Amino acid sequence: MIKKNDGPYINRYDLPGGSMDEGEPLENTAVREIAEETRLKVTKLHQLGTVSFRFPWKYQRYTWNEHVCVFNLIEEYQGKAQTTVTQFIGQDSLGAIWIPLSELNVNNSSPLVLKAREYLLTKTFETKDTEYPHWQVLS
C-alpha cells in the first residue's frame, strides 16, 4: 500500500494507481504507477477485474465521486518497496507501507484497500460496484 497525501483518500492507506498517459496500454499504466509510488518493479501481474466506488466528495463543481478502478494481482516483482518516493506535481504517494490485514478498516483505508483486503481473505473478486454514502475525507 501507499501513504496517501492528496485527494479523497488523503491520510488513509491506498493502493498505487493513477491515470493513463496518452496512448499507454492499461498494463503499462499499472506497472508505471506502482514503480512511481513504491519503487517496486513489477515483472508479472494479471487483471482481476474492474469495479467502481461512489462516495460524497466536494471537489471543484462536484459533490460525488465515481472512482473506476482496475485491480491487478501482482505475481512477481523486483526491488524493495520504498517508504519515501520522489515528489512531483501530481504525485499523491508519500511512499510504500506494509500493514497487517487485520489493521485495515474504513477509518484508515481507501475503498480500494478494503476491496483488496476482501480479495486476499476470500480469494474471490466480486465486480459489484460499491457506494459509501457516509464517506468522509480526512484532513
Sine and cosine of phi, psi and omega as CSV:
sin_phi,cos_phi,sin_psi,cos_psi,sin_omega,cos_omega
0.00,0.00,0.14,-0.99,0.07,-1.00
-0.83,-0.55,0.34,-0.94,0.14,-0.99
-1.00,-0.03,0.85,-0.53,-0.12,-0.99
-1.00,-0.03,0.70,-0.72,0.00,-1.00
-0.85,-0.53,0.23,0.97,0.00,-1.00
-0.30,-0.96,0.23,-0.97,0.09,-1.00
0.98,0.18,-0.20,-0.98,-0.08,-1.00
-0.95,0.32,-0.19,0.98,0.01,-1.00
-0.95,-0.31,0.28,0.96,-0.01,-1.00
-0.81,0.59,0.64,-0.77,0.00,-1.00
0.90,0.44,0.44,0.90,0.10,-0.99
-0.77,-0.64,0.24,-0.97,0.15,-0.99
-0.98,0.18,0.61,-0.79,0.00,-1.00
-0.61,-0.80,0.10,-1.00,0.10,-1.00
-0.98,-0.18,0.48,-0.88,0.08,-1.00
-0.87,0.49,0.57,-0.82,0.03,-1.00
0.11,-0.99,0.08,-1.00,0.01,-1.00
0.23,-0.97,-0.17,-0.99,-0.06,-1.00
-0.99,0.13,0.46,-0.89,0.06,-1.00
-0.97,0.24,0.63,-0.78,0.16,-0.99
-0.97,0.23,0.38,-0.92,-0.01,-1.00
-0.82,0.57,0.82,-0.57,0.04,-1.00
0.97,0.23,0.09,1.00,-0.06,-1.00
-0.99,0.12,0.77,-0.64,0.09,-1.00
-0.90,0.44,0.50,-0.86,-0.06,-1.00
-0.83,0.56,-0.73,0.68,-0.01,-1.00
-0.88,0.48,-0.64,0.77,0.02,-1.00
-0.90,0.44,-0.58,0.81,0.04,-1.00
-0.87,0.49,-0.72,0.69,0.00,-1.00
-0.87,0.49,-0.73,0.69,-0.01,-1.00
-0.89,0.46,-0.70,0.72,-0.01,-1.00
-0.91,0.42,-0.73,0.68,-0.04,-1.00
-0.90,0.44,-0.64,0.77,0.04,-1.00
-0.89,0.45,-0.67,0.74,0.03,-1.00
-0.90,0.44,-0.71,0.71,-0.01,-1.00
-0.89,0.45,-0.61,0.79,-0.16,-0.99
-0.99,-0.13,-0.21,0.98,0.00,-1.00
-0.71,-0.70,-0.32,0.95,-0.11,-0.99
0.96,0.28,0.21,0.98,0.10,-0.99
-0.99,0.10,0.60,-0.80,0.07,-1.00
-0.97,-0.23,0.96,-0.29,-0.01,-1.00
-0.97,0.24,0.77,-0.63,0.02,-1.00
-0.93,-0.38,-0.28,0.96,0.04,-1.00
-0.42,-0.91,0.79,-0.61,0.07,-1.00
-0.48,-0.88,0.33,-0.94,0.14,-0.99
-0.61,-0.79,0.52,-0.85,-0.07,-1.00
-0.97,0.26,0.75,-0.66,0.06,-1.00
-1.00,0.01,-0.64,0.77,-0.03,-1.00
0.35,-0.94,0.00,-1.00,-0.05,-1.00
-0.83,-0.56,0.69,-0.72,0.07,-1.00
-0.64,-0.77,0.20,-0.98,0.13,-0.99
-0.77,-0.64,0.43,-0.90,0.03,-1.00
-0.83,-0.56,0.76,-0.65,0.04,-1.00
-0.92,-0.39,0.69,-0.72,0.02,-1.00
-0.31,-0.95,0.39,-0.92,0.03,-1.00
-0.94,0.33,0.71,-0.71,0.07,-1.00
-0.32,-0.95,0.90,-0.43,0.03,-1.00
-0.99,0.13,0.94,-0.34,-0.04,-1.00
-0.60,-0.80,0.84,-0.54,-0.07,-1.00
0.80,0.60,-0.88,-0.47,-0.02,-1.00
-0.99,-0.16,0.12,0.99,-0.08,-1.00
-0.99,-0.16,0.44,-0.90,0.09,-1.00
-0.87,-0.50,-0.21,0.98,0.05,-1.00
-0.76,-0.65,0.50,-0.86,0.05,-1.00
-0.89,-0.46,0.67,-0.75,0.12,-0.99
-0.89,-0.45,0.97,-0.23,-0.06,-1.00
-0.98,-0.18,0.96,-0.28,0.02,-1.00
-1.00,0.03,0.79,-0.61,-0.13,-0.99
-0.77,-0.64,0.73,-0.69,0.11,-0.99
-0.97,-0.24,0.86,-0.51,-0.03,-1.00
-0.99,-0.14,0.71,-0.70,0.06,-1.00
-0.84,-0.54,0.59,-0.80,0.13,-0.99
-0.99,-0.10,0.87,-0.50,0.04,-1.00
-0.99,0.13,0.87,-0.49,-0.03,-1.00
-0.99,-0.15,-0.52,0.85,0.02,-1.00
-0.57,-0.82,0.60,-0.80,0.06,-1.00
-0.47,-0.88,0.26,-0.96,0.05,-1.00
-0.83,-0.56,0.47,-0.89,0.06,-1.00
0.99,-0.12,-0.08,-1.00,0.00,-1.00
-0.84,-0.54,0.74,-0.67,0.01,-1.00
-0.88,0.48,0.72,-0.70,-0.04,-1.00
-0.99,-0.13,0.69,-0.72,-0.01,-1.00
-0.98,0.19,-0.23,0.97,0.14,-0.99
-0.72,-0.70,0.59,-0.81,0.00,-1.00
-0.73,-0.68,0.30,-0.95,0.01,-1.00
-0.86,0.51,0.73,-0.68,0.03,-1.00
-0.99,-0.13,0.68,-0.74,0.06,-1.00
-0.46,-0.89,0.20,-0.98,0.00,-1.00
-0.86,0.51,0.82,-0.57,-0.02,-1.00
0.99,-0.12,-0.22,0.97,0.03,-1.00
-0.97,0.25,0.87,-0.49,0.00,-1.00
-0.90,-0.43,0.26,0.97,0.05,-1.00
-0.95,-0.32,0.70,-0.72,0.12,-0.99
-1.00,-0.05,-0.16,0.99,-0.01,-1.00
0.72,-0.70,0.08,-1.00,-0.09,-1.00
-1.00,0.08,0.42,-0.91,0.05,-1.00
-0.48,-0.88,0.63,-0.78,0.06,-1.00
-0.97,-0.25,0.82,-0.57,-0.03,-1.00
-0.77,-0.63,0.70,-0.72,0.06,-1.00
-0.87,0.49,0.61,-0.79,0.00,-1.00
-0.81,0.58,-0.58,0.82,-0.05,-1.00
-0.91,0.41,-0.31,0.95,-0.02,-1.00
-1.00,-0.07,-0.06,1.00,-0.06,-1.00
-1.00,-0.02,0.75,-0.66,0.01,-1.00
-0.44,-0.90,0.07,-1.00,-0.07,-1.00
-0.90,0.43,-0.35,0.94,-0.01,-1.00
-0.99,0.13,-0.33,0.94,-0.04,-1.00
-0.80,-0.60,0.04,1.00,-0.11,-0.99
-0.73,-0.68,0.45,-0.89,0.10,-0.99
-0.96,0.26,0.29,-0.96,0.11,-0.99
-0.85,0.53,-0.50,0.87,0.02,-1.00
-0.91,0.42,-0.70,0.72,0.03,-1.00
-0.89,0.45,-0.66,0.75,0.02,-1.00
-0.89,0.46,-0.61,0.79,0.05,-1.00
-0.92,0.40,-0.69,0.73,0.02,-1.00
-0.90,0.44,-0.65,0.76,0.04,-1.00
-0.86,0.51,-0.72,0.69,0.03,-1.00
-0.85,0.53,-0.70,0.71,0.00,-1.00
-0.89,0.46,-0.72,0.70,-0.03,-1.00
-0.90,0.44,-0.54,0.84,0.00,-1.00
-0.99,0.15,-0.55,0.84,-0.10,-0.99
-0.96,-0.28,-0.31,0.95,-0.07,-1.00
0.89,0.45,0.36,0.93,0.10,-0.99
-0.81,-0.59,0.56,-0.83,0.01,-1.00
-0.88,-0.47,0.96,-0.30,0.04,-1.00
-1.00,0.05,0.72,-0.70,-0.04,-1.00
-0.99,-0.11,0.29,0.96,0.02,-1.00
-0.95,0.30,0.77,-0.63,0.06,-1.00
-0.92,0.39,0.48,-0.88,-0.09,-1.00
-0.79,-0.62,0.64,-0.77,0.07,-1.00
-0.92,-0.40,0.68,-0.73,0.08,-1.00
-0.89,-0.45,1.00,0.10,-0.13,-0.99
-0.92,0.40,-0.33,0.94,-0.03,-1.00
-0.92,-0.39,0.41,0.91,-0.03,-1.00
-0.88,0.48,0.68,-0.73,0.06,-1.00
-0.85,-0.53,0.77,-0.63,0.08,-1.00
-0.98,0.18,0.81,-0.59,0.00,-1.00
-0.99,0.13,0.57,-0.82,0.01,-1.00
-0.85,-0.53,0.00,0.00,0.00,0.00
